Amino acid sequence: MTAFTRIVNLLLSDESGQDLIEYALIAGLIGLGAVGSSSALAGNITSAFTSIGNSLSSAV
């Protein structure tokens, strides 16, 4: 039983994958921010092209 307890304590104190998880969380947050801002920007771009198209149609 002491060997099992020793193994569990070693696994609980092991922090070797902690940096990788932090980098993955940061990358996920950056990706989420990029998707959110691009969807908001898409509406503005669509309205700008619609306005340009209408102006060109009325000028012809």
CHARMM internal coordinates of N, CA and C (Angstrom, degrees):
IC EDIT
DIST 1 N 1 CA 1.4504
DIST 1 CA 1 C 1.5191
ANGL 1 N 1 CA 1 C 111.28
DIST 1 C 2 N 1.3019
ANGL 1 CA 1 C 2 N 118.05
DIHE 1 N 1 CA 1 C 2 N -30.76
DIST 2 N 2 CA 1.4647
ANGL 1 C 2 N 2 CA 119.43
DIHE 1 CA 1 C 2 N 2 CA 179.53
DIST 2 CA 2 C 1.5293
ANGL 2 N 2 CA 2 C 111.41
DIHE 1 C 2 N 2 CA 2 C -69.22
DIST 2 C 3 N 1.3200
ANGL 2 CA 2 C 3 N 117.36
DIHE 2 N 2 CA 2 C 3 N -30.74
DIST 3 N 3 CA 1.4648
ANGL 2 C 3 N 3 CA 119.20
DIHE 2 CA 2 C 3 N 3 CA 177.13
DIST 3 CA 3 C 1.5219
ANGL 3 N 3 CA 3 C 109.98
DIHE 2 C 3 N 3 CA 3 C -66.59
DIST 3 C 4 N 1.3142
ANGL 3 CA 3 C 4 N 116.86
DIHE 3 N 3 CA 3 C 4 N -41.21
DIST 4 N 4 CA 1.4649
ANGL 3 C 4 N 4 CA 120.88
DIHE 3 CA 3 C 4 N 4 CA 177.60
DIST 4 CA 4 C 1.5236
ANGL 4 N 4 CA 4 C 110.61
DIHE 3 C 4 N 4 CA 4 C -63.03
DIST 4 C 5 N 1.3260
ANGL 4 CA 4 C 5 N 117.56
DIHE 4 N 4 CA 4 C 5 N -43.39
DIST 5 N 5 CA 1.4598
ANGL 4 C 5 N 5 CA 121.87
DIHE 4 CA 4 C 5 N 5 CA 178.97
DIST 5 CA 5 C 1.5230
ANGL 5 N 5 CA 5 C 110.64
DIHE 4 C 5 N 5 CA 5 C -63.68
DIST 5 C 6 N 1.3186
ANGL 5 CA 5 C 6 N 117.08
DIHE 5 N 5 CA 5 C 6 N -39.41
DIST 6 N 6 CA 1.4586
ANGL 5 C 6 N 6 CA 121.18
DIHE 5 CA 5 C 6 N 6 CA 178.88
DIST 6 CA 6 C 1.5300
ANGL 6 N 6 CA 6 C 110.70
DIHE 5 C 6 N 6 CA 6 C -64.97
DIST 6 C 7 N 1.3222
ANGL 6 CA 6 C 7 N 117.02
DIHE 6 N 6 CA 6 C 7 N -41.81
DIST 7 N 7 CA 1.4699
ANGL 6 C 7 N 7 CA 121.11
DIHE 6 CA 6 C 7 N 7 CA 178.78
DIST 7 CA 7 C 1.5213
ANGL 7 N 7 CA 7 C 110.52
DIHE 6 C 7 N 7 CA 7 C -64.74
DIST 7 C 8 N 1.3147
ANGL 7 CA 7 C 8 N 117.79
DIHE 7 N 7 CA 7 C 8 N -43.36
DIST 8 N 8 CA 1.4636
ANGL 7 C 8 N 8 CA 121.31
DIHE 7 CA 7 C 8 N 8 CA 179.21
DIST 8 CA 8 C 1.5288
ANGL 8 N 8 CA 8 C 110.23
DIHE 7 C 8 N 8 CA 8 C -62.86
DIST 8 C 9 N 1.3177
ANGL 8 CA 8 C 9 N 117.52
DIHE 8 N 8 CA 8 C 9 N -42.47
DIST 9 N 9 CA 1.4662
ANGL 8 C 9 N 9 CA 120.57
DIHE 8 CA 8 C 9 N 9 CA 178.45
DIST 9 CA 9 C 1.5200
ANGL 9 N 9 CA 9 C 111.22
DIHE 8 C 9 N 9 CA 9 C -64.26
DIST 9 C 10 N 1.3197
ANGL 9 CA 9 C 10 N 118.10
DIHE 9 N 9 CA 9 C 10 N -38.58
DIST 10 N 10 CA 1.4630
ANGL 9 C 10 N 10 CA 121.03
DIHE 9 CA 9 C 10 N 10 CA 177.33
DIST 10 CA 10 C 1.5223
ANGL 10 N 10 CA 10 C 111.06
DIHE 9 C 10 N 10 CA 10 C -65.23
DIST 10 C 11 N 1.3290
ANGL 10 CA 10 C 11 N 117.49
DIHE 10 N 10 CA 10 C 11 N -41.09
DIST 11 N 11 CA 1.4573
ANGL 10 C 11 N 11 CA 120.63
DIHE 10 CA 10 C 11 N 11 CA 179.54
DIST 11 CA 11 C 1.5245
ANGL 11 N 11 CA 11 C 111.75
DIHE 10 C 11 N 11 CA 11 C -67.32
DIST 11 C 12 N 1.3235
ANGL 11 CA 11 C 12 N 116.85
DIHE 11 N 11 CA 11 C 12 N -37.44
DIST 12 N 12 CA 1.4576
ANGL 11 C 12 N 12 CA 120.14
DIHE 11 CA 11 C 12 N 12 CA -179.83
DIST 12 CA 12 C 1.5249
ANGL 12 N 12 CA 12 C 112.24
DIHE 11 C 12 N 12 CA 12 C -70.98
DIST 12 C 13 N 1.3284
ANGL 12 CA 12 C 13 N 117.31
DIHE 12 N 12 CA 12 C 13 N -31.03
DIST 13 N 13 CA 1.4647
ANGL 12 C 13 N 13 CA 120.00
DIHE 12 CA 12 C 13 N 13 CA -178.73
DIST 13 CA 13 C 1.5250
ANGL 13 N 13 CA 13 C 112.93
DIHE 12 C 13 N 13 CA 13 C -90.29
DIST 13 C 14 N 1.3299
ANGL 13 CA 13 C 14 N 118.57
DIHE 13 N 13 CA 13 C 14 N -6.59
DIST 14 N 14 CA 1.4617
ANGL 13 C 14 N 14 CA 122.33
DIHE 13 CA 13 C 14 N 14 CA -179.32
DIST 14 CA 14 C 1.5218
ANGL 14 N 14 CA 14 C 109.81
DIHE 13 C 14 N 14 CA 14 C -74.87
DIST 14 C 15 N 1.3304
ANGL 14 CA 14 C 15 N 116.63
DIHE 14 N 14 CA 14 C 15 N 123.48
DIST 15 N 15 CA 1.4625
ANGL 14 C 15 N 15 CA 121.86
DIHE 14 CA 14 C 15 N 15 CA -179.28
DIST 15 CA 15 C 1.5226
ANGL 15 N 15 CA 15 C 111.37
DIHE 14 C 15 N 15 CA 15 C -120.68
DIST 15 C 16 N 1.3038
ANGL 15 CA 15 C 16 N 118.25
DIHE 15 N 15 CA 15 C 16 N 28.12
DIST 16 N 16 CA 1.4659
ANGL 15 C 16 N 16 CA 120.65
DIHE 15 CA 15 C 16 N 16 CA -173.82
DIST 16 CA 16 C 1.5278
ANGL 16 N 16 CA 16 C 112.70
DIHE 15 C 16 N 16 CA 16 C -71.23
DIST 16 C 17 N 1.3117
ANGL 16 CA 16 C 17 N 120.05
DIHE 16 N 16 CA 16 C 17 N -27.91
DIST 17 N 17 CA 1.4544
ANGL 16 C 17 N 17 CA 121.85
DIHE 16 CA 16 C 17 N 17 CA -179.02
DIST 17 CA 17 C 1.5117
ANGL 17 N 17 CA 17 C 114.10
DIHE 16 C 17 N 17 CA 17 C -96.94
DIST 17 C 18 N 1.3168
ANGL 17 CA 17 C 18 N 116.57
DIHE 17 N 17 CA 17 C 18 N 5.08
DIST 18 N 18 CA 1.4589
ANGL 17 C 18 N 18 CA 120.29
DIHE 17 CA 17 C 18 N 18 CA -174.73
DIST 18 CA 18 C 1.5261
ANGL 18 N 18 CA 18 C 111.51
DIHE 17 C 18 N 18 CA 18 C -66.12
DIST 18 C 19 N 1.3186
ANGL 18 CA 18 C 19 N 118.76
DIHE 18 N 18 CA 18 C 19 N -41.84
DIST 19 N 19 CA 1.4678
ANGL 18 C 19 N 19 CA 121.18
DIHE 18 CA 18 C 19 N 19 CA -178.93
DIST 19 CA 19 C 1.5202
ANGL 19 N 19 CA 19 C 111.23
DIHE 18 C 19 N 19 CA 19 C -63.57
DIST 19 C 20 N 1.3072
ANGL 19 CA 19 C 20 N 116.71
DIHE 19 N 19 CA 19 C 20 N -40.73
DIST 20 N 20 CA 1.4620
ANGL 19 C 20 N 20 CA 120.48
DIHE 19 CA 19 C 20 N 20 CA -179.95
DIST 20 CA 20 C 1.5233
ANGL 20 N 20 CA 20 C 111.21
DIHE 19 C 20 N 20 CA 20 C -62.99
DIST 20 C 21 N 1.3033
ANGL 20 CA 20 C 21 N 116.85
DIHE 20 N 20 CA 20 C 21 N -40.56
DIST 21 N 21 CA 1.4665
ANGL 20 C 21 N 21 CA 120.75
DIHE 20 CA 20 C 21 N 21 CA 178.80
DIST 21 CA 21 C 1.5287
ANGL 21 N 21 CA 21 C 110.62
DIHE 20 C 21 N 21 CA 21 C -66.09
DIST 21 C 22 N 1.3215
ANGL 21 CA 21 C 22 N 117.14
DIHE 21 N 21 CA 21 C 22 N -39.69
DIST 22 N 22 CA 1.4603
ANGL 21 C 22 N 22 CA 120.05
DIHE 21 CA 21 C 22 N 22 CA 178.73
DIST 22 CA 22 C 1.5250
ANGL 22 N 22 CA 22 C 110.97
DIHE 21 C 22 N 22 CA 22 C -64.54
DIST 22 C 23 N 1.3252
ANGL 22 CA 22 C 23 N 117.33
DIHE 22 N 22 CA 22 C 23 N -42.89
DIST 23 N 23 CA 1.4627
ANGL 22 C 23 N 23 CA 120.69
DIHE 22 CA 22 C 23 N 23 CA 178.36
DIST 23 CA 23 C 1.5263
ANGL 23 N 23 CA 23 C 110.92
DIHE 22 C 23 N 23 CA 23 C -64.76
DIST 23 C 24 N 1.3117
ANGL 23 CA 23 C 24 N 117.57
DIHE 23 N 23 CA 23 C 24 N -37.39
DIST 24 N 24 CA 1.4621
ANGL 23 C 24 N 24 CA 120.74
DIHE 23 CA 23 C 24 N 24 CA 178.51
DIST 24 CA 24 C 1.5268
ANGL 24 N 24 CA 24 C 110.50
DIHE 23 C 24 N 24 CA 24 C -66.58
DIST 24 C 25 N 1.3135
ANGL 24 CA 24 C 25 N 117.90
DIHE 24 N 24 CA 24 C 25 N -39.20
DIST 25 N 25 CA 1.4636
ANGL 24 C 25 N 25 CA 120.83
DIHE 24 CA 24 C 25 N 25 CA 177.50
DIST 25 CA 25 C 1.5261
ANGL 25 N 25 CA 25 C 111.54
DIHE 24 C 25 N 25 CA 25 C -65.95
DIST 25 C 26 N 1.3255
ANGL 25 CA 25 C 26 N 116.95
DIHE 25 N 25 CA 25 C 26 N -40.32
DIST 26 N 26 CA 1.4670
ANGL 25 C 26 N 26 CA 120.38
DIHE 25 CA 25 C 26 N 26 CA 178.06
DIST 26 CA 26 C 1.5191
ANGL 26 N 26 CA 26 C 110.20
DIHE 25 C 26 N 26 CA 26 C -64.86
DIST 26 C 27 N 1.3357
ANGL 26 CA 26 C 27 N 116.84
DIHE 26 N 26 CA 26 C 27 N -44.30
DIST 27 N 27 CA 1.4656
ANGL 26 C 27 N 27 CA 120.35
DIHE 26 CA 26 C 27 N 27 CA 179.05
DIST 27 CA 27 C 1.5247
ANGL 27 N 27 CA 27 C 110.60
DIHE 26 C 27 N 27 CA 27 C -63.13
DIST 27 C 28 N 1.3213
ANGL 27 CA 27 C 28 N 117.58
DIHE 27 N 27 CA 27 C 28 N -38.48
DIST 28 N 28 CA 1.4603
ANGL 27 C 28 N 28 CA 121.15
DIHE 27 CA 27 C 28 N 28 CA 177.32
DIST 28 CA 28 C 1.5188
ANGL 28 N 28 CA 28 C 112.34
DIHE 27 C 28 N 28 CA 28 C -64.13
DIST 28 C 29 N 1.3241
ANGL 28 CA 28 C 29 N 116.93
DIHE 28 N 28 CA 28 C 29 N -41.17
DIST 29 N 29 CA 1.4619
ANGL 28 C 29 N 29 CA 120.11
DIHE 28 CA 28 C 29 N 29 CA 178.47
DIST 29 CA 29 C 1.5278
ANGL 29 N 29 CA 29 C 111.41
DIHE 28 C 29 N 29 CA 29 C -67.34
DIST 29 C 30 N 1.3183
ANGL 29 CA 29 C 30 N 116.95
DIHE 29 N 29 CA 29 C 30 N -38.49
DIST 30 N 30 CA 1.4704
ANGL 29 C 30 N 30 CA 119.83
DIHE 29 CA 29 C 30 N 30 CA 177.10
DIST 30 CA 30 C 1.5258
ANGL 30 N 30 CA 30 C 109.90
DIHE 29 C 30 N 30 CA 30 C -64.94
DIST 30 C 31 N 1.3266
ANGL 30 CA 30 C 31 N 117.41
DIHE 30 N 30 CA 30 C 31 N -42.55
DIST 31 N 31 CA 1.4646
ANGL 30 C 31 N 31 CA 120.82
DIHE 30 CA 30 C 31 N 31 CA 177.82
DIST 31 CA 31 C 1.5087
ANGL 31 N 31 CA 31 C 112.12
DIHE 30 C 31 N 31 CA 31 C -63.38
DIST 31 C 32 N 1.3158
ANGL 31 CA 31 C 32 N 116.63
DIHE 31 N 31 CA 31 C 32 N -41.04
DIST 32 N 32 CA 1.4648
ANGL 31 C 32 N 32 CA 120.37
DIHE 31 CA 31 C 32 N 32 CA 178.44
DIST 32 CA 32 C 1.5235
ANGL 32 N 32 CA 32 C 111.17
DIHE 31 C 32 N 32 CA 32 C -64.51
DIST 32 C 33 N 1.3164
ANGL 32 CA 32 C 33 N 116.85
DIHE 32 N 32 CA 32 C 33 N -40.09
DIST 33 N 33 CA 1.4625
ANGL 32 C 33 N 33 CA 120.52
DIHE 32 CA 32 C 33 N 33 CA 176.77
DIST 33 CA 33 C 1.5175
ANGL 33 N 33 CA 33 C 112.07
DIHE 32 C 33 N 33 CA 33 C -65.38
DIST 33 C 34 N 1.3328
ANGL 33 CA 33 C 34 N 116.75
DIHE 33 N 33 CA 33 C 34 N -38.41
DIST 34 N 34 CA 1.4676
ANGL 33 C 34 N 34 CA 120.25
DIHE 33 CA 33 C 34 N 34 CA 179.09
DIST 34 CA 34 C 1.5239
ANGL 34 N 34 CA 34 C 111.04
DIHE 33 C 34 N 34 CA 34 C -65.91
DIST 34 C 35 N 1.3172
ANGL 34 CA 34 C 35 N 117.31
DIHE 34 N 34 CA 34 C 35 N -41.63
DIST 35 N 35 CA 1.4663
ANGL 34 C 35 N 35 CA 120.59
DIHE 34 CA 34 C 35 N 35 CA 178.85
DIST 35 CA 35 C 1.5189
ANGL 35 N 35 CA 35 C 110.66
DIHE 34 C 35 N 35 CA 35 C -66.09
DIST 35 C 36 N 1.3170
ANGL 35 CA 35 C 36 N 116.76
DIHE 35 N 35 CA 35 C 36 N -42.39
DIST 36 N 36 CA 1.4626
ANGL 35 C 36 N 36 CA 120.14
DIHE 35 CA 35 C 36 N 36 CA 179.34
DIST 36 CA 36 C 1.5158
ANGL 36 N 36 CA 36 C 112.66
DIHE 35 C 36 N 36 CA 36 C -64.42
DIST 36 C 37 N 1.3179
ANGL 36 CA 36 C 37 N 117.04
DIHE 36 N 36 CA 36 C 37 N -41.91
DIST 37 N 37 CA 1.4625
ANGL 36 C 37 N 37 CA 119.10
DIHE 36 CA 36 C 37 N 37 CA -179.52
DIST 37 CA 37 C 1.5221
ANGL 37 N 37 CA 37 C 111.54
DIHE 36 C 37 N 37 CA 37 C -73.24
DIST 37 C 38 N 1.3354
ANGL 37 CA 37 C 38 N 118.01
DIHE 37 N 37 CA 37 C 38 N -32.96
DIST 38 N 38 CA 1.4656
ANGL 37 C 38 N 38 CA 119.27
DIHE 37 CA 37 C 38 N 38 CA 179.62
DIST 38 CA 38 C 1.5263
ANGL 38 N 38 CA 38 C 111.19
DIHE 37 C 38 N 38 CA 38 C -70.80
DIST 38 C 39 N 1.3097
ANGL 38 CA 38 C 39 N 118.22
DIHE 38 N 38 CA 38 C 39 N -33.76
DIST 39 N 39 CA 1.4648
ANGL 38 C 39 N 39 CA 119.44
DIHE 38 CA 38 C 39 N 39 CA 177.75
DIST 39 CA 39 C 1.5301
ANGL 39 N 39 CA 39 C 110.68
DIHE 38 C 39 N 39 CA 39 C -70.06
DIST 39 C 40 N 1.3174
ANGL 39 CA 39 C 40 N 117.34
DIHE 39 N 39 CA 39 C 40 N -35.32
DIST 40 N 40 CA 1.4622
ANGL 39 C 40 N 40 CA 119.98
DIHE 39 CA 39 C 40 N 40 CA 176.34
DIST 40 CA 40 C 1.5259
ANGL 40 N 40 CA 40 C 110.42
DIHE 39 C 40 N 40 CA 40 C -70.80
DIST 40 C 41 N 1.3217
ANGL 40 CA 40 C 41 N 116.78
DIHE 40 N 40 CA 40 C 41 N -37.09
DIST 41 N 41 CA 1.4613
ANGL 40 C 41 N 41 CA 121.21
DIHE 40 CA 40 C 41 N 41 CA -180.00
DIST 41 CA 41 C 1.5222
ANGL 41 N 41 CA 41 C 111.50
DIHE 40 C 41 N 41 CA 41 C -71.88
DIST 41 C 42 N 1.3242
ANGL 41 CA 41 C 42 N 118.00
DIHE 41 N 41 CA 41 C 42 N -28.94
DIST 42 N 42 CA 1.4636
ANGL 41 C 42 N 42 CA 121.83
DIHE 41 CA 41 C 42 N 42 CA -179.07
DIST 42 CA 42 C 1.5256
ANGL 42 N 42 CA 42 C 111.00
DIHE 41 C 42 N 42 CA 42 C -62.52
DIST 42 C 43 N 1.3164
ANGL 42 CA 42 C 43 N 117.70
DIHE 42 N 42 CA 42 C 43 N -38.61
DIST 43 N 43 CA 1.4616
ANGL 42 C 43 N 43 CA 120.81
DIHE 42 CA 42 C 43 N 43 CA 178.04
DIST 43 CA 43 C 1.5187
ANGL 43 N 43 CA 43 C 111.71
DIHE 42 C 43 N 43 CA 43 C -64.16
DIST 43 C 44 N 1.3277
ANGL 43 CA 43 C 44 N 117.09
DIHE 43 N 43 CA 43 C 44 N -40.63
DIST 44 N 44 CA 1.4671
ANGL 43 C 44 N 44 CA 120.68
DIHE 43 CA 43 C 44 N 44 CA 178.60
DIST 44 CA 44 C 1.5251
ANGL 44 N 44 CA 44 C 111.24
DIHE 43 C 44 N 44 CA 44 C -66.97
DIST 44 C 45 N 1.3100
ANGL 44 CA 44 C 45 N 117.31
DIHE 44 N 44 CA 44 C 45 N -39.97
DIST 45 N 45 CA 1.4665
ANGL 44 C 45 N 45 CA 120.89
DIHE 44 CA 44 C 45 N 45 CA 179.53
DIST 45 CA 45 C 1.5301
ANGL 45 N 45 CA 45 C 109.96
DIHE 44 C 45 N 45 CA 45 C -66.94
DIST 45 C 46 N 1.3136
ANGL 45 CA 45 C 46 N 117.02
DIHE 45 N 45 CA 45 C 46 N -41.27
DIST 46 N 46 CA 1.4651
ANGL 45 C 46 N 46 CA 120.75
DIHE 45 CA 45 C 46 N 46 CA 179.20
DIST 46 CA 46 C 1.5255
ANGL 46 N 46 CA 46 C 111.10
DIHE 45 C 46 N 46 CA 46 C -61.70
DIST 46 C 47 N 1.3125
ANGL 46 CA 46 C 47 N 116.96
DIHE 46 N 46 CA 46 C 47 N -44.75
DIST 47 N 47 CA 1.4644
ANGL 46 C 47 N 47 CA 119.35
DIHE 46 CA 46 C 47 N 47 CA 179.85
DIST 47 CA 47 C 1.5262
ANGL 47 N 47 CA 47 C 111.37
DIHE 46 C 47 N 47 CA 47 C -67.45
DIST 47 C 48 N 1.3299
ANGL 47 CA 47 C 48 N 118.13
DIHE 47 N 47 CA 47 C 48 N -33.72
DIST 48 N 48 CA 1.4686
ANGL 47 C 48 N 48 CA 120.65
DIHE 47 CA 47 C 48 N 48 CA 177.82
DIST 48 CA 48 C 1.5240
ANGL 48 N 48 CA 48 C 110.63
DIHE 47 C 48 N 48 CA 48 C -66.29
DIST 48 C 49 N 1.3366
ANGL 48 CA 48 C 49 N 117.83
DIHE 48 N 48 CA 48 C 49 N -44.92
DIST 49 N 49 CA 1.4591
ANGL 48 C 49 N 49 CA 120.57
DIHE 48 CA 48 C 49 N 49 CA 179.22
DIST 49 CA 49 C 1.5307
ANGL 49 N 49 CA 49 C 111.33
DIHE 48 C 49 N 49 CA 49 C -67.54
DIST 49 C 50 N 1.3096
ANGL 49 CA 49 C 50 N 117.67
DIHE 49 N 49 CA 49 C 50 N -34.78
DIST 50 N 50 CA 1.4640
ANGL 49 C 50 N 50 CA 120.62
DIHE 49 CA 49 C 50 N 50 CA 176.60
DIST 50 CA 50 C 1.5257
ANGL 50 N 50 CA 50 C 110.33
DIHE 49 C 50 N 50 CA 50 C -64.26
DIST 50 C 51 N 1.3126
ANGL 50 CA 50 C 51 N 116.13
DIHE 50 N 50 CA 50 C 51 N -43.16
DIST 51 N 51 CA 1.4684
ANGL 50 C 51 N 51 CA 120.75
DIHE 50 CA 50 C 51 N 51 CA 178.63
DIST 51 CA 51 C 1.5284
ANGL 51 N 51 CA 51 C 110.89
DIHE 50 C 51 N 51 CA 51 C -63.91
DIST 51 C 52 N 1.3217
ANGL 51 CA 51 C 52 N 117.52
DIHE 51 N 51 CA 51 C 52 N -41.89
DIST 52 N 52 CA 1.4726
ANGL 51 C 52 N 52 CA 121.06
DIHE 51 CA 51 C 52 N 52 CA 178.19
DIST 52 CA 52 C 1.5072
ANGL 52 N 52 CA 52 C 110.09
DIHE 51 C 52 N 52 CA 52 C -65.01
DIST 52 C 53 N 1.3181
ANGL 52 CA 52 C 53 N 117.13
DIHE 52 N 52 CA 52 C 53 N -43.05
DIST 53 N 53 CA 1.4659
ANGL 52 C 53 N 53 CA 121.06
DIHE 52 CA 52 C 53 N 53 CA 179.10
DIST 53 CA 53 C 1.5208
ANGL 53 N 53 CA 53 C 112.44
DIHE 52 C 53 N 53 CA 53 C -61.67
DIST 53 C 54 N 1.3303
ANGL 53 CA 53 C 54 N 116.10
DIHE 53 N 53 CA 53 C 54 N -42.23
DIST 54 N 54 CA 1.4612
ANGL 53 C 54 N 54 CA 120.31
DIHE 53 CA 53 C 54 N 54 CA 178.41
DIST 54 CA 54 C 1.5340
ANGL 54 N 54 CA 54 C 111.26
DIHE 53 C 54 N 54 CA 54 C -65.18
DIST 54 C 55 N 1.3276
ANGL 54 CA 54 C 55 N 115.94
DIHE 54 N 54 CA 54 C 55 N -39.92
DIST 55 N 55 CA 1.4637
ANGL 54 C 55 N 55 CA 119.64
DIHE 54 CA 54 C 55 N 55 CA 178.65
DIST 55 CA 55 C 1.5285
ANGL 55 N 55 CA 55 C 111.31
DIHE 54 C 55 N 55 CA 55 C -64.60
DIST 55 C 56 N 1.3355
ANGL 55 CA 55 C 56 N 116.36
DIHE 55 N 55 CA 55 C 56 N -40.96
DIST 56 N 56 CA 1.4624
ANGL 55 C 56 N 56 CA 119.87
DIHE 55 CA 55 C 56 N 56 CA 178.94
DIST 56 CA 56 C 1.5236
ANGL 56 N 56 CA 56 C 111.58
DIHE 55 C 56 N 56 CA 56 C -68.15
DIST 56 C 57 N 1.3206
ANGL 56 CA 56 C 57 N 116.58
DIHE 56 N 56 CA 56 C 57 N -37.44
DIST 57 N 57 CA 1.4816
ANGL 56 C 57 N 57 CA 119.83
DIHE 56 CA 56 C 57 N 57 CA 179.60
DIST 57 CA 57 C 1.5221
ANGL 57 N 57 CA 57 C 111.17
DIHE 56 C 57 N 57 CA 57 C -66.70
DIST 57 C 58 N 1.3094
ANGL 57 CA 57 C 58 N 116.69
DIHE 57 N 57 CA 57 C 58 N -39.29
DIST 58 N 58 CA 1.4657
ANGL 57 C 58 N 58 CA 119.08
DIHE 57 CA 57 C 58 N 58 CA -179.54
DIST 58 CA 58 C 1.5190
ANGL 58 N 58 CA 58 C 111.85
DIHE 57 C 58 N 58 CA 58 C -75.36
DIST 58 C 59 N 1.3299
ANGL 58 CA 58 C 59 N 118.28
DIHE 58 N 58 CA 58 C 59 N -22.74
DIST 59 N 59 CA 1.4679
ANGL 58 C 59 N 59 CA 120.76
DIHE 58 CA 58 C 59 N 59 CA 179.89
DIST 59 CA 59 C 1.5217
ANGL 59 N 59 CA 59 C 111.38
DIHE 58 C 59 N 59 CA 59 C -79.72
DIST 59 C 60 N 1.3036
ANGL 59 CA 59 C 60 N 118.17
DIHE 59 N 59 CA 59 C 60 N -21.60
DIST 60 N 60 CA 1.4650
ANGL 59 C 60 N 60 CA 121.16
DIHE 59 CA 59 C 60 N 60 CA -176.12
DIST 60 CA 60 C 1.4579
ANGL 60 N 60 CA 60 C 110.86
DIHE 59 C 60 N 60 CA 60 C -87.74
END
COOR INIT
IC SEED 1 N 1 CA 1 C
IC BUILD
